[in-house]
Amino acid sequence: MKLYDYETAPSPRKVRIFLVKKGIELETISVNLPQKEQFADWYRQKNPNCTVPSLELNDGTVLCESEAICHYLEEIYPNPPLFGRSTMERAFVNEWLQRIDFEGYLPVANFIRNCSDAFKDRALPGPKPVAQIPELAERERDRAQQFFYTINDILESNNPWLLGKYFSILDIFAFVTLEFADKCQLQPEEELNALEIWLQKMRDSLEATN
């Protein structure tokens, strides 16, 4: 299998952390986003959406979404389980993966894509130009802040991890969303103590596995 990646992009980082926590090693090929290599014919043939990451399987099938890639790898490398250890936990994980994406990651992405000159005419990912909507950026800033409070509330009741006792893919996807937000100058309020404790725990955990 081959993972098509770009080191500083948030979506591939979710998969890279997942691989580390699973102890999986894959051939990794960097796609140079600043040079617009994602739009090159060779890559567009693999992923018509022109996004990273992509996981090319041994039979040539290509998976193009972080969550789908992680689901696939969980099936073939079940230990340690990162999607939950029971039917209820797996249902909780699936629900909250959707919420992390919709309530957290998408607001941050929409914020930066609609206010940064770096994304002029690229307000949405993909090969077609899309104009920015500056007013949307302000709404998405507020949505991101609400997400920070939501995650803090879960951690206050489920410490030490989002799933409770066990580290899971929820921690990975939420952590990368918070990292991404920080790079976009969206920081949680200082009063969110449970969130800050968890963020430091995540940093320590990743440093220990590097």
TORKOL-4160 file (C-alpha; in steps of 0.2 Angstrom, whole numbers, padded with zeros to 4 digits, m for minus):
210
<pt num="1" X="0000" Y="0000" Z="0000"/>
<pt num="2" X="0005" Y="0018" Z="m0003"/>
<pt num="3" X="0000" Y="0033" Z="0006"/>
<pt num="4" X="0000" Y="0050" Z="m0003"/>
<pt num="5" X="0003" Y="0063" Z="0010"/>
<pt num="6" X="0008" Y="0081" Z="0013"/>
<pt num="7" X="0017" Y="0084" Z="0029"/>
<pt num="8" X="0009" Y="0101" Z="0035"/>
<pt num="9" X="m0009" Y="0097" Z="0029"/>
<pt num="10" X="m0021" Y="0092" Z="0043"/>
<pt num="11" X="m0031" Y="0078" Z="0035"/>
<pt num="12" X="m0015" Y="0067" Z="0031"/>
<pt num="13" X="m0009" Y="0071" Z="0049"/>
<pt num="14" X="m0024" Y="0062" Z="0056"/>
<pt num="15" X="m0019" Y="0046" Z="0046"/>
<pt num="16" X="m0001" Y="0048" Z="0051"/>
<pt num="17" X="m0005" Y="0048" Z="0069"/>
<pt num="18" X="m0017" Y="0034" Z="0067"/>
<pt num="19" X="m0003" Y="0024" Z="0059"/>
<pt num="20" X="0009" Y="0028" Z="0073"/>
<pt num="21" X="m0003" Y="0022" Z="0086"/>
<pt num="22" X="m0007" Y="0006" Z="0077"/>
<pt num="23" X="0012" Y="0003" Z="0074"/>
<pt num="24" X="0009" Y="0002" Z="0055"/>
<pt num="25" X="0022" Y="0007" Z="0042"/>
<pt num="26" X="0017" Y="0011" Z="0025"/>
<pt num="27" X="0026" Y="0018" Z="0009"/>
<pt num="28" X="0023" Y="0037" Z="0009"/>
<pt num="29" X="0023" Y="0048" Z="m0006"/>
<pt num="30" X="0023" Y="0067" Z="m0003"/>
<pt num="31" X="0011" Y="0077" Z="m0015"/>
<pt num="32" X="0018" Y="0095" Z="m0015"/>
<pt num="33" X="0002" Y="0106" Z="m0012"/>
<pt num="34" X="0011" Y="0123" Z="m0013"/>
<pt num="35" X="0017" Y="0118" Z="m0030"/>
<pt num="36" X="m0001" Y="0112" Z="m0035"/>
<pt num="37" X="0005" Y="0094" Z="m0038"/>
<pt num="38" X="m0012" Y="0088" Z="m0032"/>
<pt num="39" X="m0019" Y="0094" Z="m0049"/>
<pt num="40" X="m0006" Y="0085" Z="m0059"/>
<pt num="41" X="m0013" Y="0072" Z="m0071"/>
<pt num="42" X="m0004" Y="0058" Z="m0063"/>
<pt num="43" X="m0012" Y="0062" Z="m0046"/>
<pt num="44" X="m0029" Y="0067" Z="m0053"/>
<pt num="45" X="m0030" Y="0050" Z="m0060"/>
<pt num="46" X="m0029" Y="0042" Z="m0043"/>
<pt num="47" X="m0039" Y="0055" Z="m0034"/>
<pt num="48" X="m0051" Y="0066" Z="m0045"/>
<pt num="49" X="m0055" Y="0077" Z="m0030"/>
<pt num="50" X="m0036" Y="0082" Z="m0030"/>
<pt num="51" X="m0035" Y="0081" Z="m0011"/>
<pt num="52" X="m0023" Y="0072" Z="0001"/>
<pt num="53" X="m0022" Y="0060" Z="0009"/>
<pt num="54" X="m0025" Y="0045" Z="m0003"/>
<pt num="55" X="m0022" Y="0027" Z="0001"/>
<pt num="56" X="m0018" Y="0016" Z="m0014"/>
<pt num="57" X="m0021" Y="m0002" Z="m0010"/>
<pt num="58" X="m0011" Y="m0016" Z="m0018"/>
<pt num="59" X="m0025" Y="m0020" Z="m0031"/>
<pt num="60" X="m0025" Y="m0001" Z="m0037"/>
<pt num="61" X="m0040" Y="0004" Z="m0027"/>
<pt num="62" X="m0038" Y="0021" Z="m0020"/>
<pt num="63" X="m0047" Y="0028" Z="m0004"/>
<pt num="64" X="m0047" Y="0047" Z="m0003"/>
<pt num="65" X="m0054" Y="0051" Z="0014"/>
<pt num="66" X="m0045" Y="0051" Z="0031"/>
<pt num="67" X="m0059" Y="0042" Z="0040"/>
<pt num="68" X="m0062" Y="0029" Z="0027"/>
<pt num="69" X="m0043" Y="0026" Z="0026"/>
<pt num="70" X="m0043" Y="0023" Z="0045"/>
<pt num="71" X="m0058" Y="0012" Z="0045"/>
<pt num="72" X="m0049" Y="0001" Z="0032"/>
<pt num="73" X="m0033" Y="0000" Z="0042"/>
<pt num="74" X="m0043" Y="m0004" Z="0057"/>
<pt num="75" X="m0051" Y="m0019" Z="0049"/>
<pt num="76" X="m0035" Y="m0027" Z="0043"/>
<pt num="77" X="m0025" Y="m0021" Z="0059"/>
<pt num="78" X="m0037" Y="m0023" Z="0073"/>
<pt num="79" X="m0025" Y="m0021" Z="0087"/>
<pt num="80" X="m0025" Y="m0010" Z="0097"/>
<pt num="81" X="m0043" Y="m0006" Z="0093"/>
<pt num="82" X="m0045" Y="0013" Z="0090"/>
<pt num="83" X="m0063" Y="0013" Z="0085"/>
<pt num="84" X="m0070" Y="0006" Z="0101"/>
<pt num="85" X="m0070" Y="m0010" Z="0110"/>
<pt num="86" X="m0089" Y="m0014" Z="0111"/>
<pt num="87" X="m0104" Y="m0011" Z="0100"/>
<pt num="88" X="m0109" Y="0004" Z="0111"/>
<pt num="89" X="m0091" Y="0012" Z="0110"/>
<pt num="90" X="m0090" Y="0009" Z="0091"/>
<pt num="91" X="m0107" Y="0018" Z="0089"/>
<pt num="92" X="m0101" Y="0032" Z="0100"/>
<pt num="93" X="m0085" Y="0034" Z="0090"/>
<pt num="94" X="m0095" Y="0034" Z="0073"/>
<pt num="95" X="m0107" Y="0047" Z="0080"/>
<pt num="96" X="m0093" Y="0058" Z="0086"/>
<pt num="97" X="m0082" Y="0057" Z="0071"/>
<pt num="98" X="m0096" Y="0065" Z="0061"/>
<pt num="99" X="m0098" Y="0078" Z="0074"/>
<pt num="100" X="m0080" Y="0082" Z="0075"/>
<pt num="101" X="m0079" Y="0084" Z="0057"/>
<pt num="102" X="m0095" Y="0094" Z="0055"/>
<pt num="103" X="m0094" Y="0105" Z="0071"/>
<pt num="104" X="m0075" Y="0107" Z="0072"/>
<pt num="105" X="m0065" Y="0103" Z="0057"/>
<pt num="106" X="m0076" Y="0110" Z="0043"/>
<pt num="107" X="m0079" Y="0127" Z="0053"/>
<pt num="108" X="m0060" Y="0129" Z="0054"/>
<pt num="109" X="m0057" Y="0125" Z="0036"/>
<pt num="110" X="m0071" Y="0136" Z="0030"/>
<pt num="111" X="m0064" Y="0150" Z="0041"/>
<pt num="112" X="m0047" Y="0150" Z="0034"/>
<pt num="113" X="m0052" Y="0146" Z="0016"/>
<pt num="114" X="m0064" Y="0161" Z="0016"/>
<pt num="115" X="m0052" Y="0174" Z="0024"/>
<pt num="116" X="m0035" Y="0170" Z="0019"/>
<pt num="117" X="m0027" Y="0176" Z="0003"/>
<pt num="118" X="m0018" Y="0159" Z="0001"/>
<pt num="119" X="m0035" Y="0152" Z="m0004"/>
<pt num="120" X="m0041" Y="0165" Z="m0016"/>
<pt num="121" X="m0053" Y="0157" Z="m0028"/>
<pt num="122" X="m0051" Y="0140" Z="m0018"/>
<pt num="123" X="m0064" Y="0142" Z="m0005"/>
<pt num="124" X="m0068" Y="0124" Z="m0007"/>
<pt num="125" X="m0055" Y="0109" Z="m0010"/>
<pt num="126" X="m0055" Y="0102" Z="m0027"/>
<pt num="127" X="m0050" Y="0106" Z="m0045"/>
<pt num="128" X="m0063" Y="0120" Z="m0049"/>
<pt num="129" X="m0061" Y="0138" Z="m0043"/>
<pt num="130" X="m0073" Y="0144" Z="m0029"/>
<pt num="131" X="m0075" Y="0162" Z="m0024"/>
<pt num="132" X="m0072" Y="0166" Z="m0005"/>
<pt num="133" X="m0086" Y="0173" Z="0005"/>
<pt num="134" X="m0078" Y="0184" Z="0019"/>
<pt num="135" X="m0095" Y="0185" Z="0029"/>
<pt num="136" X="m0094" Y="0166" Z="0031"/>
<pt num="137" X="m0078" Y="0166" Z="0039"/>
<pt num="138" X="m0085" Y="0176" Z="0054"/>
<pt num="139" X="m0099" Y="0163" Z="0056"/>
<pt num="140" X="m0087" Y="0149" Z="0056"/>
<pt num="141" X="m0075" Y="0157" Z="0069"/>
<pt num="142" X="m0090" Y="0157" Z="0081"/>
<pt num="143" X="m0094" Y="0139" Z="0076"/>
<pt num="144" X="m0076" Y="0134" Z="0080"/>
<pt num="145" X="m0077" Y="0142" Z="0097"/>
<pt num="146" X="m0093" Y="0132" Z="0101"/>
<pt num="147" X="m0084" Y="0116" Z="0096"/>
<pt num="148" X="m0070" Y="0120" Z="0109"/>
<pt num="149" X="m0083" Y="0121" Z="0123"/>
<pt num="150" X="m0091" Y="0105" Z="0117"/>
<pt num="151" X="m0075" Y="0095" Z="0118"/>
<pt num="152" X="m0071" Y="0102" Z="0135"/>
<pt num="153" X="m0088" Y="0097" Z="0141"/>
<pt num="154" X="m0085" Y="0079" Z="0135"/>
<pt num="155" X="m0068" Y="0078" Z="0143"/>
<pt num="156" X="m0075" Y="0085" Z="0160"/>
<pt num="157" X="m0086" Y="0069" Z="0161"/>
<pt num="158" X="m0076" Y="0056" Z="0151"/>
<pt num="159" X="m0058" Y="0060" Z="0157"/>
<pt num="160" X="m0044" Y="0056" Z="0152"/>
<pt num="161" X="m0049" Y="0053" Z="0134"/>
<pt num="162" X="m0064" Y="0057" Z="0123"/>
<pt num="163" X="m0070" Y="0039" Z="0123"/>
<pt num="164" X="m0067" Y="0038" Z="0142"/>
<pt num="165" X="m0054" Y="0026" Z="0148"/>
<pt num="166" X="m0047" Y="0022" Z="0131"/>
<pt num="167" X="m0037" Y="0032" Z="0118"/>
<pt num="168" X="m0046" Y="0031" Z="0102"/>
<pt num="169" X="m0047" Y="0039" Z="0084"/>
<pt num="170" X="m0058" Y="0052" Z="0092"/>
<pt num="171" X="m0043" Y="0059" Z="0101"/>
<pt num="172" X="m0033" Y="0059" Z="0085"/>
<pt num="173" X="m0046" Y="0068" Z="0074"/>
<pt num="174" X="m0051" Y="0081" Z="0088"/>
<pt num="175" X="m0033" Y="0085" Z="0092"/>
<pt num="176" X="m0028" Y="0088" Z="0073"/>
<pt num="177" X="m0043" Y="0099" Z="0072"/>
<pt num="178" X="m0037" Y="0109" Z="0087"/>
<pt num="179" X="m0019" Y="0110" Z="0080"/>
<pt num="180" X="m0027" Y="0116" Z="0063"/>
<pt num="181" X="m0037" Y="0129" Z="0072"/>
<pt num="182" X="m0022" Y="0135" Z="0082"/>
<pt num="183" X="m0012" Y="0138" Z="0065"/>
<pt num="184" X="m0027" Y="0148" Z="0059"/>
<pt num="185" X="m0027" Y="0159" Z="0074"/>
<pt num="186" X="m0042" Y="0151" Z="0082"/>
<pt num="187" X="m0038" Y="0147" Z="0100"/>
<pt num="188" X="m0049" Y="0140" Z="0114"/>
<pt num="189" X="m0053" Y="0151" Z="0129"/>
<pt num="190" X="m0042" Y="0150" Z="0144"/>
<pt num="191" X="m0056" Y="0144" Z="0155"/>
<pt num="192" X="m0057" Y="0127" Z="0146"/>
<pt num="193" X="m0046" Y="0118" Z="0158"/>
<pt num="194" X="m0051" Y="0100" Z="0154"/>
<pt num="195" X="m0047" Y="0104" Z="0135"/>
<pt num="196" X="m0030" Y="0111" Z="0139"/>
<pt num="197" X="m0026" Y="0096" Z="0150"/>
<pt num="198" X="m0031" Y="0084" Z="0136"/>
<pt num="199" X="m0021" Y="0094" Z="0123"/>
<pt num="200" X="m0005" Y="0093" Z="0134"/>
<pt num="201" X="m0009" Y="0074" Z="0137"/>
<pt num="202" X="m0010" Y="0072" Z="0118"/>
<pt num="203" X="0006" Y="0081" Z="0115"/>
<pt num="204" X="0015" Y="0071" Z="0127"/>
<pt num="205" X="0008" Y="0055" Z="0120"/>
<pt num="206" X="0014" Y="0059" Z="0102"/>
<pt num="207" X="0031" Y="0064" Z="0108"/>
<pt num="208" X="0033" Y="0048" Z="0117"/>
<pt num="209" X="0029" Y="0038" Z="0101"/>
<pt num="210" X="0040" Y="0049" Z="0089"/>
